[in-house]
Amino acid sequence: MVGKRVFYILAFCSVVLAGCGGDAVVSAVKSAISLQPAKVWLEKVSFKASDDVNDTSPVTVNIVIPYKPDLMADLSKMDADTYFKKVDQIKSDNAGQIDVFSWDIIRGQRLDNVPITPSKVTGEGVLVFARYSSPGPHRIAVGDDKEIIIQLEKLDFKVIPVKN
């Protein structure tokens, strides 16, 4: 009976992930076999910037999905200033173990339903970093939401889950 269940899970994953890249399929199969619950469900993000965002300067926003627990722990301790100083080195030190999605948002800008496509299904979590000129952590951990709005204000930002 267990063998049939695993077969059906693998068959289902194969059908669902047929359009995904090879790494995503392998990651999904490993997750299904080990029965690890997914931690990352994010599929879409929208951006809404106020007219006085960051004192009218552009804000770089990164959505980061690490695939190693220790990397997630390290990133969770960083403020945005530290993260942005180290991001290139972090990406090169962790090739294949991190996804970074990046945008430069200007005052008054609206972007709706931007797709987020993780390279694997085994992400350890989602972090949002925003490069503001004002002091502060400018880092927020995202829960298990499928869709979020990133509201960029004058001195900081907030993440608003979209409930469907």
N, C-alpha and C positions, 0 to 999 in steps of 0.2 A: 504493500500500500504506500509506504514512504517513497519507494522508487517511482511509482506512478505520479505522486504528488510533485516530486522534484522534476520529472519529465514535463508535467503540465506547466509548472512555473517557468522552466527554461523555454518551453515552446511559446508561452505567452510573452515572455521578455523578448524573444527573437522577433515575434510579429510586431510588437509595439515599437521596438527599437530598430526596425529594419532600415529606417531612413537616417539613423544616427551614425556617427563615426565609429570606427572600430574600437577605440578606447572606451567609449560610452557603453557599447554592447558588452565588452569584457567586464567592465566595472559593474554593470547591472547584473550580469550572471553571477559574479563573485558575491555581490550583495545578497542576491536571492538565495544562493547556496548557504551562506553563513547566516541568513535570516537577520541581517543587520537592518534596523529601521533607518530610513532615510532621514537626514538632518536638514537637507536643503531642498526646498520646494519652490524657490523663487523662479518665476517665469517672465514677469513683466514689471517694469518700473516706469513711473511717470515723474517728471521734474516740474516744479513750479517755483520760480524765483521771484522774489519781491523786487520792486523797482529800485530799492536801495541795498540790494544784496552786496555784502562784503564792501560796503562803502562805494558801490558802483564799479567794483573791479570784478573780472571773471573769477569763478570758483571752479577749480578742478575737483571733480568727484570721482572716486574710485569705489567700485563694488568689488570686494575681494572674497573669493571662495578658496580656502586652503583645504588640501586633501590629506594632511598629516596632523594628528592631534597636537604635537609639540609646536608646529608652526602656528596653529590656531591659538594656542596658549601664548606664544610670543607676540603675535600680532594684537591680541586682546589687551596686552599691557602697554602698547604704544599709543602715544597721542599722534594726531595727524601730522604735526611738524616732523616728528621723528620718522614716521612712516614714509612721508614723501621724500625725505633726505636719503632713505635707504631702499626705496622701492625697486630701483634697477638691480641692485645687488641681491635683494630678496628674490626677485624673479629669476635671476641667473643661478643663484644657489639652490633654488627649488624647482628647476625646470620639470614640467610635467606634474608638479604637485601643487600648483596654484593657478587659479584663473583671476585675471584682473581686467575688469571692464571699466573704461575711462571716458569721461566727458568733460568738456569745458563749458560751463553754463554762464550766460551773461544775464544782466539785470532784465527782469520782466519776461524772461524766456519761459516757454512752456513746451515740453516734450511729452507726448502721451503714448502709453503702451509700447515702450521700447522693449524688445524681446531680450531676455537673458537666457543664454544657452550654455550651461556648464559643460565642460568636456568630459565629466564623469558624474555618476550618480552618488558617489560616496563622499561628498563634501562634508567637512567637519563643522561648517556653519557659514554665515554670511556676515561680513563686516562692511560698513560704509565709512569711508574717510573723505573729508572735505577740506580743501586747502583754503582756509580763511587767513586774512592778515591779522585778525584779532586773536588774543590769547585764548586758550581753552583746548580741551581734548579733541573736539571735532571728529569723534569716532562714535559710531552706534552699531551695536550688534542687532541683526535682524532675526526675528523668530522664524517660525516655520510657515510664514506667509507665502502665498503664491504671487501676490501682487502688492506693490507698495507705491506710495507717493513720497518723494523726497522734497520737502518744503524748505527751500533755502531762504533764510531771512538775513537781516542786516549783519548780525554778529555770530550767528550759529544756524544750525539746521535741525530738522526733526524728520523722523520716518513715521509715516502714517500707514498702517495696514489697511488694505482695501478688502472689505468683507463682501463677498458675493453671495 
